[in-house]
């Protein structure tokens, strides 16, 4: 029980660190779509899965780069969407 709780806590902290890029957080699908309706920016949707190795590589090596994050948030509406979630689009 303690191991699973500790693992869950560590996972949440890791996800929060990755999701905040260049001082900003990626939008949820709902928030990003609302923003897209009122703006003139294109969407960038990052479909990811918790088990996906290359998703983690993109987070660590690409999306964590300050220049990439700045460009992404200035020119697009970035949305992260868990491909395995039960949320229906």
BELCORHU-V541594 format. One record per pair of residues at least 6 apart in sequence whose ideal C-beta (glycine too) atoms are under 8 Angstrom apart, sorted by the first residue. I is the first residue (numbers start at 0). GAP is how many residues later the second one is. Records with the same first field share a line. If there is no record, write none. Layout:
# BELCORHU-V541594
I->GAP, GAP
This chain:
# BELCORHU-V541594
17->41, 42, 45, 46
18->6, 7, 61
20->42, 43, 47, 48, 51, 52
21->44, 46, 47, 48, 50, 51
22->46
23->45, 49
25->20, 52, 53, 54
26->8, 50, 51, 52, 53
27->51, 52
28->16, 50, 52, 58, 60
31->11, 13, 45, 46, 47
32->46
34->6, 42
35->7, 41
38->38
40->34, 35, 36
41->33, 34, 35
42->33, 34, 36
43->28, 32, 33, 34, 35
44->34, 35, 36
45->9, 12, 17, 32, 33, 34, 35
46->34, 35, 36
47->7, 11, 32, 33, 34, 35
48->6, 33, 34, 35
49->32, 34
61->6
62->6, 9
71->6
80->6, 8
